[in-house]
Amino acid sequence: MIYRSTRSHDWQVSAAQAIIQGLAPDGGLFVPEEFPAAFTEDELKDLFSLSYQELAEKVLSRFLTDYSPEQLHEIVKGAYGDQWDDDRIAPVSEERGGNYFLELFHGPTLAFKDIALQCLPRLMKTALEIQHDSHEIVILTATSGDTGTAAMRGFSQLDKTRVIVFYPYQGVAPIQLKQMLSESGGNTVAIAVKGNFDQAQTNVKRIFSDKEFGAELNEHGFAFSSANSMNVGRLLPQVVYYFYAYGQLVKRGIVQAGGLVNFSVPTGNFGDILAGYYAKKLGLPVGKLICASNKNKVLTDFFKTGIYNKNREFYVTNSPSMDILVSSNLERLLFDICQDPATVKGLMAELNEKGRYQLPKAMYEKLGTFAADFATPAEIEGEIKRVYAASGYVIDPHTAVASLAAHRFKKQDGAHPTVVLSTASPYKFPETVYHAISGLEVKRAGMPALKQLTDFTHYLPKSIEKFLGHTGAETVIEASDMPAEVKQILGI
């Protein structure tokens, strides 16, 4: 399968090349030149009986045609092994508070990013072998919280890779910060950037597209890649769990094979929900994809009006991984609905120059798969409390955004079951969760708040125990110093 840039006809590469490069040289994102054929009804029925690992091989083989079946088998076997605390990998809960929750937090860093970031390092290592590439890959990524930890854990100690993570200073949750600073891989480092996530991500993109910088790295035997969902190797593994969730509902008799299921997705950078859109294109019977945002509701407004406008106040909320105003993966959706790189390039130029763009009517009318809603910080706490009071089930703030959106949507369309993507363990955000379910104040953020929550619920995830001890000190830089920091870390 050939991959191409969303912004021009100039860049066609193999899947292995796309995964190594991460971002197209013109700043665009790699997408399949021709989308894989959808599974037939009979093929879908067969898929629903498979284990997660077997299903992952089937789905990934549709997109990664230059990987052999043996290579994909070993990649999947390594990615979804005993590092998970549930051998189902992504189980669906019983009905809780009117919704079904797809639990994506059973990996080593307790967040949905593990699904892809246990797979991507193995995909990248194999890609280097396929391409006979001798470069040392520098994974350069910006994070709003979970990607950084999951990338550092996934790539830790992996030969021929370095991981440099930039995160917004004082813009990630205390537990997320402790996770990043406690990672001990000698090839990983996390750096705080003064500013918000969008500023960090914008500078990462600039570094990627700086040809002189890239040439200098190449002279020293390095090459950039990304662990963000800008990398198609991060995106594709996420398609799998939509099929797996649907199959679990079929097995329980909650839906008949072929019946529609809605998915409500807490959405910041748009990668997670785009994976659901790709699953639908592959034939999964998806009803609506509910794009659930927090107070930074740029995506909610986009789907309701067709206007993307980042010229607005930026809010730091109690769902920090969604505190984003520039959703990079939306570019892939724009390409899919117009199939014209010139149009996409023009829209991205408008966003860069004016901070906004408006979709042509013909494009906007193709967004019917999506619904959209948002939740304020107070509503997030209220939803955590509602679900807990109804069922004793504890959810994190990001999951609560999607849960509330699903709860509201059912009033419009109660005909189909709705699966809420539960993207992180509630124990990563104890400050908000403890206050919501107990009604009591947190004494102090971070580990003291975690102790209050675990004392209240009488539970502590095993993965958290691994970083309860020593953590390193923060390094804080200006956003403008990011290129120099990369050179210093690499010894250039």
Secondary structure, DSSP 8 states (H G I E B T S, - for coil): -EEEESS-SS-EEEHHHHHHH-S-TTS--EEESS------HHHHHHHTTS-HHHHHHHHHHHH-TTS-HHHHHHHHHHHTSTTSSSTTSS-B---BTTBEEEE---STTSBTHHHHHTTHHHHHHHHHHHHT---EEEEEEE-SSHHHHHHHHHHTT-TTEEEEEEEETT-S-HHHHHHHHH---TTEEEEEEES-HHHHHHHHHHHHH-HHHHHHHHHTTEEEE--STTSHHHHHHHHHHHHHHHHHHHHHTSS-TT--EEEEEE-SSSHHHHHHHHHHHTT--EEEEEEEE-SS-HHHHHHHHSEEE--S-----SSGGG--S--TTHHHHHHHHH--HHHHHHHHHHHHHHSEEE--HHHHTT-TTEEEEE--HHHHHHHHHHHHHHHS----HHHHHHHHHHHHHHHH--SS-EEEEE-B-GGGSHHHHHHHHH----SSTTHHHHHHHHHHHT---HHHHTTSS------EEEGGGHHHHHHHHHT-
